[in-house]
Amino acid sequence: MLQSIVPCAGWAHPWGHKACVTLAIMDPSLEQARQAFVAGIEQFERHDFEAACEFFEQALRHAPGRSSVLMNLGVSCVQLGRFERADECLRQAIEADGSQTDAWKAWGVTQMALGNWPQALHCHEQAHALGADGAEFCLRWGQCLAHQGRLPQAVQVFEQALAHEPELTEAWSQLAHVQRDMGQTVQAKAGYQRAMQLGADPELHRYYLAALSPEQPVVNAPAAYVATLFDQYANDFEAHLVGQLGYQGHRVLLEQLPIPPDTRFERVWDLGCGTGLCGHLVRPRAEHLIGVDLSSAMLDKARALGVYDSLHAQELVDFLKQGTERVDLVLAADVFIYVGHLEAVFEALGPRMRPGGWLAFTVEEADPGLAVQLHSTLRYAHDLTYLQGLAAQHGWQWARLYRAPLRLDQANPLMGAYVYLQKT
């Protein structure tokens, strides 16, 4: 059989490297594959990743299982955010040829996007063993190590990233996160400050710094930070929070509601509804159930439950200020720990409640003498006297306080306050 070898074709890799790929042409079908493959490379180099995908898919139909085609198709899908397809292609490419450094790198990026951090770390370690290096690669590798709790190693890898590119802003931020978690407060502050000097989001980094500076005024968490945090957390939220950390705040909050368990509510709001932990429990008692959350990814999970009448991707106070309908029960399980000061919440919520309506929420309790406290964990704690003052100011009766664990923290129960207010 006549065999012709296509000259080595370079393609602009999304992380700045060049990969050399070859395709052996052995019959007309493979010649069609070659033509589509070369056209795909040309489109990739033009950054037309949609067209590149179409050509690589065409090449794959003519040459199934070809590792070079699979790799290039996988990388093009990464560029388009099609991570499920990228995962499929890159997995096959690596099974066919595990020596492709760029395939391991692209697969690592894919696993990060899918929230599969153990596999993402494995991919980066394999790529590193094959010679992968550079600032951006080390940044991602360090993030994988941090997610797996390998903090000292993460510090070393972030420092490698900065050795490659001393002004890589995100590396300074990520390094500071790890140093904060390791209790290295001085170093973490310096890292956040350096990131700000290099152009990092000032509102976000002031929030990070406030969490390490208890002597400074408390600032509220940026809405974009909370939304991004839970978008990234959505895929394994329940498995981690409920399965690993034993979270029970949603269940206890409803169990301890100081009214007969057969009471029904015409309208219920589940603030910070997340994936629907509270919604699933309260649905049998609610004529109309609305969920609100900043995270669109969380709301996608909640929507799949089919228990909410409507879901809203909004900031909490913005939601409370819109509309005129009144509500009978408002739930906020593990929500105010990401809000901070609650004056605006109480002011906006008061006019929306029916007389006799209920507000049920959980908080972590602040240290003595502090009304609102921002911990280094980036979670807020609240003083009960502060909450009682807000309740009285906005027409609420302090009906019940119940203390019980919310979840586990470092294998120890984390106590919380379950607060129940009734509108006068």
N, C-alpha and C positions, 0 to 999 in steps of 0.2 A: 504494500500500500504506500502510495506516495505521501510523504510527510514534509510539510514546509513549516518553518519556525518563524513566527512573527517577531520582528525586532522588539527588543525590550521597550515597553511603553511606560514613561514616568507619569505619575499623577500627583497633583498637589494635595498632599494629605492635610486634613483640617488642623493638625497640630504642628504643621510646619516641616514635616519630613517628606522625603521622596521614597516611594516604594517601587521596586522593579517587578513587573509582572510579565509573564509570558503565556502564550496560548498556542498549543500545538494544533495545527490544522491537518486533519486526516481525511475528511470527506466533505461534501457540500454543506452538510448541516453544521459542521464545525466552522466552515468558512463563513457561513451566515452568523454564527456565534462570534467569530473574530471581528467581523465588520460592526456588529452591534456593540461589542465590547470596546473597540477603539472609539466609536462614536460616543459611548458613555464616558470614557476618559476625557474626551474633548469637552463634553458638556460639564463634567465635574470641574475641570480646570477653568471653565468660564463661570463657575459657581451657580450654574443652572442645575441644581440638584434634582429637581422634579424630572427634567429631561434625562439626566444621568440615570435615575432610577428606572425609567421606562426602557432605556437601552440595555441596562444591565439585566433587567427582568427578561427582556427579549433574548439576550445572550444565554441566560440560564435555561430558558426553555429549549434552546438548541444544544446546550452543553450542560446537562444536569450534573450537579455535584462538583463543578469546577471551582476549586478553592479560591482562585484569584477573582473570579466573577462574584462569588459569594462575599468575599471580603469587601470588594468595592461597592457592591450593592448594600451591604450592611453599613458601611461608613456613610454612604449617601443617605440612607434612612436615618442615621443618627443626626445628620445635618438637618433633616426635615422634621425631627422629633417623632419619628415613627419607630418607637423603641421596641414594640412587640415584634415587628418584622425584622428590625435590626438584630434582635436577640436570636431569632430563628436562623438568620443568615450567618451571623458570626459564629454561632455555636457549630454549625455545620462546617464552616471554613476551618475552624480550629480542630475539629475532629478529623478533617482531611489532612491538615498540615498544622501541627502545633508549634511550628517554628516561626510563624508569622508574628513578629513583634507588634506591628500595627493592628493586626486583628485582635490581639489581646488587649491593646490599649483601647480600641474602639468598643470592645465588649465590656471592658471595665466602665467606660462612660455610660454604656447602656444599662448596666446593672445598677449604677448609681441613680440613674433616672427612674428606674423601676423600683427603687427602694430596697434592692437585694444587696445589702451592704457586705455580708460575708463573702458572697461571690464576687462582688466588686473588688474587695481587697485581694482575693485570690488572683483575679485577672491582673491587677496592678503588680502584684508580686511576681507573677509569671513574666509580665512584660519587662519588669526591672531585671530579672534574671537573664533575659535575652538582650539586655543592653539599653532599655528605655531609660531616658533621663530628661532633664530640662525642667525649667521652672513650672510650667503648667502641669506637666506630668507629676512632679513632686507635690504640687498643691493638691491634686486630686488624690494621690496616694496618701497624703497626710490626712485628708478628710476621711478616707476609708479607715485608716488606723484609729482615728479619733472616735468614729462611730462604733468601733468594736472595743472601745475602752482601753486601747493600747496607747495611753497618753504619752509616756516618755518617748516611745518610738515616733509618735506623731510629731512631737516637738522637734526631734532630730530631722525628720523629713521636711517639715516646714522650713527649718533653718537651711536645709539644702536648697529648697526652692528660692529662698532669699539670697543664697550665695550665687545662684544663677542670675537672679534678677532682683537686686536690692530694693527696687521701688514697686514690687508687685503688691499692690494694695491689699488684695484679698488674702494673700499669704500672711500679712501682718495681722489682719483681723482673725483669721483662723488660728494662728499661733496664740494670739491673746485669749481666744476662747478656751483653748486647752490649758494654758497657764492659769486662767481663772478657775477652771475645774480642778486643777492640781493645788489650788490654794496659793499660787504664786502671784499675789495681788500686785506687787510693785511692778513686776515684769509685764503683767497683763495690762495694767494702766498705760505703761509706756508703749505697748503694742497698739492699743486702741488710739492713743494720741498720734502715733506715727501714721496709722492708717488714715486718720482725719487729715493730717498734713498732706497726704498724698491724694486727697480727693474723695475719701470714703464718705458715705452718707452721714452728714453731721448729726441729724436728729437721732438716727439709730445708734451712732457711736456715743453720743451724749447719754443715751439710755444705758448702754453697756457700762460706761464710766460711772454713772449714778449708782449702779448696782454694786460697785466696788468702793463707793464713797459715802458711807452712812452719815457722815457729817454734812453732806450737801443736801439741798432740797430734793424731795422725791419728784421724779418726772413720770408722766404716763407713758405706757408702752406705745410705740408707733403702730398704727393699725396695719401698715404694710408688713411689719415684722411678724405680727401675730398671724396674719393671713398666710404668709410664706411658711412660717413654722408648721402650721397645721396642714397646709397643702402637702408638704413633704412628709408629714407624719400619717397621712390619711390611710395609706395602704396597710400599715401594720398597727394602726392606732389601738384597736380593740384587743388584738393579740398581745400587745405589749402592756397597755394600761390595765386591762382587766386580767388577762392571762398571767403575765409576769409580775405585775405590781399589785395585783389583788385589789384594784380600785373598786370601791363600793359606794361612793358618794351619791351616785344617781339613785341607787336602790334605797339606801337609808333615808335620803331626802324625802322620798315619797312615802316610805313606810312610817316615818315619824310625823307626817303632816297631822296637826292636831284637830282633825275633823273626822267624822265617821268614814270608814273605808268605802262605803257604798255611795258617798256623795258624788254627784256628777256636776260637771262644769260646762257651761255653754261655750265659753271661749278660753282656750289655754295657749299661752305663749311659752315656748321652750327657747330661752335665750342662750346663745352659745351651744346650740343643739348638737354640734359635732356630727357623729355618725348616727345619732338617734338613740342613744342609750336611754335617756329619759323618755323620749317620745314613744318608744316601744312599750314602756311600762304604763304611761299615763293614757294612752290611746283609748282603752276601754272606758275611761271615765270622762272623756272629752267629746263634746258634740262637734267642736271645731278646733283643730290643732294646727298651730303655726310654728315653724322652726326658723331660727335666725342664726346665721354664723358668718364670720368674715371669710372662711375658707370655702372656696368653690369645690375643692376636691372632697372635703368633708361632706358637703351638701349632696354631692353625687352619691356618696355611700348612704346618706340618710334617705335620699329619694328612692333608692333601690328597696328600702324596707316597705314602702307603700303605706306608711301610717300617717303621714302629714297631709293636711289639706293644701298647704302651700309652704314653700321654703323661700327664704330671702337671703341673698348674699349681701349683707350690709353691716356697716358699723353700728354698734348697739344703740347709741344715742340717736343717730340718724333715723333708725327704724322707729324708735319710740316717739319721735317728734312728728312722724307722718300719720295721716289718717285721723279719724275721729272715733272709731268704734272702741268700746270699752271691754275690758277683759276681767275674768273672774279668778284666774290663777296664772301666776308667772313663776316659772322655774328658772333657776340659774345655778346649775351644779358645776362647781369647779370653773366658774367663769370670771368672777371678780378678782381672782389671783392673777389675771392677765390684764386687768383694767387699771388698778391703782386708785386714784381719787374717785369717789363715787358721787360727789355732789351733783354733777350733770345727769347721772343716771337717775337719781332720786327725783330731781326736778322735772325731768322729762316723763318719768313713769307715773308720777302722782295723778295728773289729769286723765290718764288713760285707764285708771282702775275704777271698777264699780265699788260703791260702798259695801264693805263686808268682804271684798275680794282679798286674795292671799298672795303674798310674795314669799317664796321659799328659796333660800340660797345657802351656799356653803362658803366659808372663808377659812384661811389659816390665821391664827391669832398672832398679832404683832408683839414684840417685846414691850415690857412696861415703859410707859412714857412716850410711846410712838403711836400716832394716830394711824399712819399708813407707812409701811416699811417695805422697801424693795430689797430682797435678798440677792446674794450673788448668784443664785439659781435663776435669776430674772423672773421670779414670781413674787407677787405682792402678798403681804400679810396686813390684817386690819385689827385695830383695837375695838373691843366691843363697846366701850364708852363712846367712841367716835360714831359707831353704827347706831347706837341708841339715840345720839343727838340728831343724826340725819333722819331717823324714823320719826322722832317727835316733831322736827321742823316741818316735815312734809305730810303730816297727818296719818301716821301709822301707829297702831298699837303693837307694842312688843309682846307677842303672844307666847312664844316659847323659844328656849335655847336648849339645844341638845349637843353634847360633846361625844364624839366617837371617832375612830380612825377613818381617814379618807382612803388611804392606800398604804403601801410599803415604801419606805425610803431607806436605801442601804440596808434592806432586810428588816428594818424596824418599823413598827406602825407609826404613821404620820397622823397626828391628831388634827381634827378639824372642828369647827363650830358650825352646827346646822341651825340656821336662824329662820324663824317663822314670824312674819309680820302680817297684821290684818288692817285693811284700810278703814278708817273711821268715816 
